[in-house]
Amino acid sequence: MKKNLIIVLVVFISACSTRDNLDIKDYPIVTTISELSEYYDLKIDTSGKYETASITSYFDGSTELEYAYELLESEKYDPLYYSITIDKDRTIKDAKEVYLLGKGALKLVGNSFGQGAVKIDSIKLPGDNSYYALRTLDGEPNGMFYIVRKGKKVYTMMVSGIYTPDHSLLKDLLIPKTKDLDRFEFVK
């Protein structure tokens, strides 16, 4: 029994691989924290210490790019959590499940920590499925959530610490990059 468990763990671990610290410039679909900072004149730590980027390839053939910046406690810089994830799934059905799980996680986590979401449906969003909402903390706007599925690909952006009541982050920086999500490819 113990030997079988070890074999299963070894197969599982070797069946997925992660490339860390990739050059995010190879992925112009990702709006980086630097771009966000320039657009909104944010004070961010540009050392790279709080920024991560990786690609994970899973045993089932799906792939996920994760980009994040997280500096929540600072007197020198604006406290901010910002992430973009792009999933390439094997099938449209799998991509639909990733999309639904992403929306569900927003509600689940939000309800657990005094957070909420106010859906914005006045903006035409690209994709086969799309959802955009302002995130709230104790009833006050605190961030944004955007998820779009096009074909087998799902793009998710979450930010805490800033929000734009004019929705310029979405309109000016994200939608132009996600219109052609279905053509996005991972760099080898």
N, C-alpha and C positions, 0 to 999 in steps of 0.2 A: 504494500500500500504506500509506504513512504517513498519507495523507489519510483513508483508511478507518478506521485505528486511532484517529485523533483524533475522528472522527464517532462511533465506538462508545463511546469514553470520555465524550464530551459527553452522549450519550444515556443512558448508565449513570448518570452523576453527576446529571443532571437528573431521572432517573427515581426517585430516592429523595430524601426530604427529612427533615431533622431539626429538631425544635424543642428547643432547650436551655433549661435553667433554668426549666422549667415549675413551677408551684406544685403540689407533691406533695400538698398538702391536698385537691386536687380528686380524689384517688385514695385513698379510705379503705381500699382493699384492701391498700395498701402499709403495712406496719408500719415506721415511720420509726426512724432511729437515736435520736431523742429519746424515742420510746415505749419502745424497747429499753433505753435508759439509765435511764429512770424505773423501769421494771419490775425491773431488775437492779442499780440503783444503780451504774452505770458512770460513770467519769470520761471524758467525751468533749469534744471541741472543738465548741462550739455556734456558732462564728462562721459556719459554712456553707462555709468554705474547703475542707473535705475531703469535702463532700457534693455529689453531682451527680444530676440528674434530666433525662431527655430522652425524647422519643418520635421514633422513626424510622418513616416510612411508605415501604415498598419498592415498586418498579415492578410487582411481581406482585400487589399488593393486600394483602399482609400488613403488620402493624404490630407494633412492639416498644417497650415502655416499659422503660427501664432506670433504676434508682435505686441509688446506691451511696454508701458512706462508706468512706474508706480513709485511715487514719493508722496506719502500721505501726511507726514509730520515734518514740517520744516518752518523755520522762521525766516529763512533767506529766500526760499522759492515758494511758488504757488503750490499748495497741496493738490495733487492730481492723480487720478487713476485713469488710464487710457489704454484700450486694447482693441485690436482688430484680429479677427480669426477668419481664415478662408479655408473651407472644407471642400475637397473634391471627393465625391462619393462614387461608389461603383454603379449605382442605379439611381434613377429619379426617385424611386420609392424611398431609398436610403436618405437621399437629400431632403425629401419632404419630412422625414422623421427627425433629421438634424434640425431643420427649421422649426418644427413644432416643439422639440425639446428646448431649443434656445428661447423661444417665447415663454414656454412653461417655466423654465428656470428663473426668468426675470420675475414672474409673478410669485413663485415659491420663495425665492430669496427675499424679494421685496416685502412680502407679508411677514416674514420672520424678523426683520430688523427695522421696522418702522419706515420702510421705504415703500414707494408706490410708483405707478406709472400713469401718465395721462396720454392716451393715444392721440396722435395728431393724424387726422385723415384728410386734411385740406390740401395736401401736397401730392402731386402725381409721382409715384415711385416706380422705378424700373423693376423688372423681374416677373417671374411666374407667381411668386408669393413675396409680399413685402410687408413690413411693419415698422413703424417709427413712433417713438414716444419720448416725452420728457420724463425723466426720472425725478422723483421727489424724495425728500428726507423730512420727516415730520411735517408733511404737507407743503413744504417749500421746494421749488425747483432746484435741483442739485446736479443734474446731468442729463444724458441722452442715451437712447438705445435705438439701434437701427439694425435690422436684419433683412436680408433679401436672398431669395433663392431663384436661380435661373438655371434650368436644366439640372445637372448633377452637382452644381456648385452652390455653396452657401457662404455669404459674407456677413459677418457680425461685427458691429462696432459698439463699444460701451465706453462711456466716459462719466466720471464722477468728479466734481469739483468745479466744473464750468457748465453752463448751458447758454444757448443763444435763443432768446425769444423770437428773433426774426428767422430762425432756422437756417442761418447762413452756413453753418458747418455742414449740414446736410446738403443744401442746395448748391453751394459753391465748391465744396471740397470733396464730398463723398459721392453724390449722384453722378457727376461727370466720370468718375473712375469706376463706378459699378454698372454703368449702362451696358458694358460689354463683358460682364462677368462670365458669361458662358464661354468666352474665348480665352479666359485666363489660363495660363499654363505655368507649371512649376519649372524653375530653372534646374537643370541637371547638374 
